[in-house]
Amino acid sequence: MHIDDLIDATNHYINSDEQDRAQLTIPKEWAQGRTAYGGLTGALVYSAIRQKVSNDRVLRSFACNFVGPVMTETSFDIEVEILREGRNVTQVIGKAMQDGKVCVMVQAAFGVSRDSKIDVRNTDKHAMRAPTKADFLPQIPKITPKFLRHIDLARQAGGLPFTGSKESKIDGWMRFTKPPKELTDAHLIALIDGWPPTTLQMLKWPAPASTMSWNIEFIYPHYTFSPKDWFAYQVRTRQAADGYAQTEANIWDTRGQLIAISRQTIAVFD
């Protein structure tokens, strides 16, 4: 099932009366280990939130906590609550619920654009060459996460998971294998989480890891994206100790413009 179908189903769900709602489910092809792919569940909760916010307000900050697993092939619900809608900013929370338990919690902040005398330009750049094709991991049963069949990753620096690398970074490019109809913030959220945690490449044998919290700050103004675009990605481990790691990533568009900053707290069970 394409990501557009899942987003469309979510938007229809949140705009329908409770009595008329079709159940939301995520197919196994979007699995990540024992749970649904976190980038997708976060994107679907965000998409439901987006339906409740006026179009003149753009996404400035996306904060997501993965409270528990969202099981595939099992129905779940999404609840949205507007915390405050001011003159300039709207704050909203969304929750994915399964079996009466909160699985994913998202808080999103939207803001209108305003005239300002403050204008500080970003200076972060990358020197990666543009990719020609995906170059990451083939689909290996019970090893490669199923959701990766939907995302192209082209790695240019950093190690593969469980290879005993001394580095803890990744440089590369990403895009959807089958381009969506249009590229929305929901699609970007799903795309950005596609890379494995940087710390896994330092291990010499498989071990589970999971993202606890995830924050994306979206940077405006930026150009309109093509659904076929590659996006540049560079992530570094800021610190790792006591079974937890903090990572920070920059995301650029095809013109080399920084469009997002992503930060994660990751638990590693090695």
N, C-alpha and C positions, 0 to 999 in steps of 0.2 A: 504494500500500500504506500502510495506516494505521500510525502509530508503535506502537500496541498490538501489531500483528502482528509487528513487528520485535523488540520487547521480549520477547514471548512466545516467539518462535523462539530468541532468545538464551538465555533462561532454560531452555528445553528442551535446548538444546545443552550448556550448562555442567553440567547435571544428568544428562546421558547418558554412557554409556561411550563411549570414543573410537571403538570399532568400530561403534557404532550411531548416531553423530552424523550428522545431515543437515548439509550445507554451509551456512555463513552467507554471504549476499550482501545487498547493498543495491541497490535498483532505481534507475534513472536519475532517477526523479522526486524523489529525495532528493539530487541532485547540487548541488554548489557549485563552479561552474567545472569544472576537470578532476578534482576529487576529490569524494568523498562529503561531505556537510555535516558539519562538525566537531562541532557540537553533538550531532548524532545519534551519531556514532562514539564520542564521549566518554560519552554516555548509555548506549550498549550495553555498553561495557566496564564502566562502573559497575554496570549491572544484573547482569552476570555476577558481579562482586565481591559485590554485595548477597546473592546466593544462598549465599555461603559464610560469612556473618556472622549471628550470632543476632539475633533481632528486638528484644531488649531494648536493643540498642546502635544509636543513631541516628547518621546521618552528620553529622560536625562539620566536616570539611575534605575538599575534593576538589581535587587538583592534577593537571593534565593537560598533557602535552607532545605536540604534534603533530610527530612525528619525520619522517614522510613521508606522501604521499597514500595514501588508501584508495580504490582504483578501484571504481566502481560496476559491477554486473553481473559481478563477479569474486569468487570465493570467498575467504574469509579465516577465520582462526582467532582464538580468544580464550583466553589463558592467565591463570590466577589463582594467586597465591601469597600465603599468609598469612605476613607477616613476624614478627609477634608478637601473641599474644593474652593480655593481662594481665587483672588483676582488673577493671579499669575501661575500658581502651582496647584496641581492636584495630586494627592497622596492616596494610593489604593493598595489594598492587600487582596491576595487571591490564595485559595487553598485547594489542593487536590486531596480528596477524601476517598478512602477505600475501606470497606468494612467498618465504617464509622470512625476511622482513625485518620488523623492528618498525616499525609505522606510527604507533601511538598508545600512549602509556605513561601510566597513571593510578596515582596513589597516593592512597588514601582512608583517613581516620582516623575511626573510630567510637567513641563513648563512651557509657557509661550515665549516667543522671541521678543526681545525689547531692545530699544536703542540704548547704547551705553558708550561712555567715553573710554572704558577699559577695553583694550584690544591686545591680548598677548598671544602671539602665534606659537604653535607647537613646533619644536625643532627636532623631535625624534625622527630619525630616518632609518631605512634599512638598505642593504646593498645586495639583496638576494636577486638572482637572475629569475626571470619569468619562467614558469614551468611549461612543459609541453604535454605532459601526461601525469597521471597519478603514479606514485612510487612509494608505497608504504608496506602494507601487509596483505598477502592474498587471503582469501576466505578459507581458513583452516577450521574444520568442524571441531567444536568444543574448545577452541583456542582463540580465534579471532572473534571479537564481539560481532553479533549479527548485524547491528545497526550500521556498521561500516560499509555495507554493500550500497548504502545510500549516499555516502560522502566520499569524495576524492581527496586524498591527502598526498602531498608531494613534499617529502622531507628533504632538507638540504643540510642540516646540521643537527647534532644530537644523536643519541643512540636509540636502538629499538628496545622495547621492554624486556627485562630479564636477561640482559647481555653483559652485566657486570661492568658497565661503563663508569669511568671516573667523572664524567660530566653529569650535569643535571639541568639540561636545557634542551629546547627544541626550536629550530628555525624551519619554516616551511610555508606551504601554500595550501589552501583548502577551497573547495566548492562543492556544490551538489552534483552527484553523478548524473541525475536527470534534472535539468533545470526546472525550477518552479515557474508558475505563470508570471509572478512578479516576486521581487525580493523584498520582503518586509522585515521589520525588526524581529518578528517572531522567527523568521527563517535564519536571521543572523545569530540569534540566541542559540538555536539548535546547531548551527554550524560551528560556532566558537568552541563548544564543549567537545568537539569530535576527537581532539588529541588526547592520548593517554597522559596520566600524571608524569611529570618530569622525573620524579624519584624512582619510578619503576625500572628505568634503564640502568640504575645502579645496582639492582639486585641480580643475583646469578641464577635464581630459580623463581618460579611463579609464586606470587603472594597476592592476596586480595587487597584492594584499596578502594576507598570511596570518598567522594567529595561531601564535606559537611556543610560548608557555606560557600556561596559564589556571588560575587558582585561584579557587575559590568557598568561602567560609566560610558555613555555614548556622547560623542563629540560632534558638535554642530558649529557652523554649517558644513555640509558635505554634499558631494555630487550625487545624482541619482545613479543607482547601481543597475547593471544588467544582470538578469538571472543566470547568465553564463559566466559571470566574472569569477576569477580567482581572487582570494583575499590572502594577503601576507600575514604571517603569524610568527611572533617570537615570544617565547616564554622562558623565564628563569626561576629557579628556586631561590627564594630570598633567605629561607632558613628551614632546616629540618632537624627535629630532635624529639625524643620521647614518643615516637610513633606518629607524629603529626608534621605536616609540611605546609609552608606558606609559599604560594607561587604568584607571579605577576606576569601578565602578557600584554603586548601591544598588538593591535590589529590594524592593518592598512588596506586601503582599496587599491585598485590597479593603477591609479595615478600617483601612488605613494603618499596619499593623505591619511593621516591617523584618524580612524573613525571610532575606535573603542579601546578601553583599558579594562582588562579582566583580571580579577584577583580571586584566588581560591584558598580555602583551608581544607587540607586533604588528610585523611586518616589512612595509615599504612599498617597492615597487620602481618609483619614479617617476623 
